[in-house]
């Protein structure tokens, strides 16, 4: 057989076309994501992380803000099912009430990934993985810090008020239980008031004002389930003529920049980290699921505890 220049050019063109076909045919991964809302600095950072990771990976992200309403999330998930997305991911507003819509997703053969918050369902196969923090351990870490503080300060009786997160939300339930479990070791530590403030700064201020009116100077410690509520409470404490961080010891959870700024100013005593930068892990997990690779049922992020003494040094390193 005589191989001519025309034959070589034709073969090269055929190979080029064949190579181009898969690239042309491959469609980008589409993820439908329903976010709780934009109630805090933490949530804003979490949303930014997910959007940024999707963009970098070339993923088509369909994003829905539930505005802290479960019915909005259910509606968004059903919309994602109707649109035949490849993966559904969401951070549930509350733990319960998901069985029906998650079964609809399973019947449509669309895998579901939970981020940040867990759900309580009778059938664990309704979701493939949960990515997030150990909220019980976060509560325990807050409690351990208070035990150490009490020991170092004469082990005198301390009255605690607690600002809870959204009623029924996994972090609110778990952070409360973890904290209560640990402080039970010291009978001189007593929670005298506990109320939800919905994880928001405005509600944190409002509920703390009510605590101060009813309990006044009996309050020694504030335990807030997130930094935003703590920052709102700091405003209320100052307006009442007291010094936050001194007259009332303040413990919170999340580790956002605002908390480090408050610690640097001497107004917050400690923050327990809850890492919001879940975007890269979520996108990689979604890609693995679609590719048929096994993924862990529970993916826990690494976190630390930051007392006020390290705030000034750590603040420049914070990414959220």
Residue pairs with C-beta under 8 A, 6 or more apart in sequence:
28 58
28 59
28 60
29 57
29 58
29 59
29 60
29 86
29 87
29 286
29 287
29 290
30 59
30 60
30 61
30 62
30 83
30 85
30 86
30 87
31 54
31 59
31 60
31 61
31 62
31 85
31 86
31 87
31 88
31 89
31 283
31 286
32 62
32 64
32 76
32 77
32 79
32 80
32 83
32 85
32 87
32 88
32 89
33 50
33 61
33 62
33 63
33 64
33 88
33 89
33 90
34 64
34 66
34 72
34 73
34 76
34 77
34 80
34 88
34 89
34 90
34 91
35 43
35 46
35 47
35 50
35 63
35 64
35 65
35 66
35 90
35 91
36 43
36 66
36 68
36 73
36 91
36 92
36 93
36 116
36 117
37 43
37 65
37 66
37 67
37 68
38 44
38 47
38 65
39 68
39 198
39 199
39 200
39 228
40 199
40 200
40 201
40 226
40 227
40 228
40 254
40 256
41 227
41 228
41 254
41 256
41 257
41 258
41 320
42 226
42 227
42 228
42 254
42 256
42 274
42 276
42 320
43 276
45 256
45 276
45 277
45 319
45 320
46 91
46 115
46 116
46 276
46 277
46 278
46 279
47 63
48 279
49 276
49 277
49 278
49 279
49 280
49 320
50 61
50 63
50 115
50 278
50 279
50 282
50 283
51 61
51 63
51 279
52 279
53 59
53 279
53 280
53 282
53 283
54 60
54 61
54 279
54 283
55 61
57 283
57 287
59 283
59 286
62 80
62 83
62 85
64 72
64 73
64 76
64 79
65 72
66 72
66 73
66 76
66 93
68 93
68 166
68 198
69 93
70 92
70 93
70 94
70 97
73 90
73 92
73 93
74 98
74 101
76 90
77 88
77 90
77 101
77 102
77 104
77 105
78 101
78 104
80 88
80 105
80 110
81 88
81 104
81 105
81 108
81 110
84 108
84 110
85 110
86 110
86 286
86 290
87 110
87 111
87 112
87 113
87 286
87 289
87 290
88 105
88 110
88 111
88 112
88 113
89 112
89 113
89 114
89 115
89 282
89 286
90 112
90 114
90 115
91 114
91 115
91 116
91 117
92 98
92 114
92 117
92 118
92 119
92 169
92 170
93 117
93 166
93 168
93 169
94 166
94 167
94 168
94 169
94 170
95 117
95 118
95 119
95 120
95 168
95 169
95 170
95 173
96 119
96 120
96 168
98 119
98 121
98 126
99 121
99 122
99 123
99 126
102 112
102 119
102 121
102 126
102 127
103 123
103 126
105 111
105 112
105 126
106 112
106 125
106 126
111 127
111 128
111 286
111 289
111 290
112 126
112 127
112 128
113 127
113 128
113 129
113 130
113 131
113 282
113 285
113 286
113 289
114 127
114 129
114 130
114 131
114 132
115 130
115 131
115 132
115 278
115 282
116 131
116 132
116 133
116 171
116 276
116 278
117 132
117 169
117 170
117 171
118 130
118 132
118 170
119 127
119 170
121 127
124 297
128 289
128 295
128 297
129 285
129 289
129 295
129 296
129 297
129 298
129 299
130 297
130 298
130 299
131 278
131 281
131 282
131 285
131 299
131 301
132 278
132 299
132 300
132 301
133 171
133 274
133 275
133 300
133 301
133 303
134 174
134 300
135 170
135 171
135 173
135 174
135 175
135 178
135 274
136 174
136 175
136 177
136 178
136 181
137 178
138 171
138 174
138 175
138 178
138 253
138 272
138 274
138 303
139 174
139 175
139 176
139 177
139 178
139 179
139 180
139 181
139 182
139 253
140 178
140 179
140 181
140 182
141 178
141 272
141 305
142 175
142 178
142 179
142 182
142 223
142 251
142 252
142 253
142 270
142 272
143 178
143 179
143 180
143 181
143 182
143 183
144 182
145 251
145 270
145 272
145 305
145 307
146 158
146 160
146 182
146 183
146 189
146 221
146 223
146 249
146 251
147 182
147 183
147 185
147 186
147 189
149 249
149 269
150 156
150 158
150 186
150 188
150 189
155 186
155 188
156 188
157 188
157 189
157 190
158 188
158 189
158 190
158 220
158 221
158 249
159 190
159 192
159 215
159 218
159 219
159 220
159 221
160 183
160 189
160 190
160 191
160 192
160 219
160 220
160 221
160 222
160 223
161 191
161 192
161 193
161 194
161 208
161 211
161 215
161 219
161 221
161 222
161 223
162 176
162 179
162 191
162 193
162 194
162 195
162 222
162 223
162 224
162 225
163 195
163 196
163 197
163 204
163 207
163 208
163 222
163 223
163 224
163 225
163 229
163 230
163 233
164 172
164 176
164 194
164 195
164 196
164 197
164 225
165 171
165 172
165 175
165 196
165 197
165 198
165 199
165 225
165 226
165 229
166 172
166 196
166 198
166 199
167 196
169 199
171 225
171 226
171 253
171 274
172 196
172 199
172 225
175 225
175 253
176 194
176 225
179 223
180 191
183 189
183 191
189 221
191 223
192 215
192 218
192 219
193 211
193 214
193 215
195 207
195 210
195 211
196 203
196 207
197 203
197 204
197 206
197 207
197 208
197 224
197 229
197 232
199 225
199 226
199 228
199 229
200 228
200 229
200 232
201 228
201 229
201 231
201 232
202 232
203 229
203 232
204 224
204 228
204 229
204 230
204 231
204 232
204 233
204 236
205 232
205 233
205 235
205 236
206 232
206 236
207 229
207 233
208 222
208 232
208 233
208 236
208 237
209 236
209 239
209 240
211 219
212 219
212 236
212 237
212 240
212 242
217 242
217 247
219 248
220 248
220 249
221 248
221 249
221 250
221 251
222 230
222 233
222 237
222 248
222 249
222 250
222 251
223 251
223 252
224 230
224 233
224 250
224 251
224 252
224 253
225 252
225 253
226 252
226 253
226 254
226 274
227 252
227 253
227 254
227 255
227 256
227 258
227 259
227 262
227 268
227 271
228 254
228 256
228 258
229 252
230 250
230 251
230 252
230 259
230 262
230 268
230 271
231 258
231 259
231 262
231 268
233 244
233 250
234 244
234 250
234 262
234 267
234 268
237 243
237 244
237 247
237 248
238 244
238 267
242 248
243 267
244 250
244 262
244 267
244 268
245 262
245 263
245 266
245 267
245 268
245 269
245 308
246 266
249 269
250 267
250 268
250 269
250 270
251 269
251 270
251 271
251 272
252 259
252 268
252 270
252 271
252 272
253 271
253 272
253 273
253 274
254 271
254 272
254 273
254 274
254 276
255 271
255 272
255 273
255 274
255 275
255 303
255 304
255 306
255 318
256 271
256 318
256 320
257 315
257 318
257 320
259 268
259 271
260 271
260 306
260 311
260 314
260 315
260 318
261 315
262 268
263 269
263 270
263 271
263 306
263 307
263 308
263 311
264 308
264 311
264 312
264 315
266 308
268 308
269 307
269 308
270 305
270 306
270 307
270 308
271 305
271 306
272 303
272 305
272 306
273 303
273 304
273 305
273 306
274 303
275 301
275 302
275 303
276 320
277 319
277 320
278 301
281 299
281 301
285 295
285 299
288 294
288 295
289 295
306 314
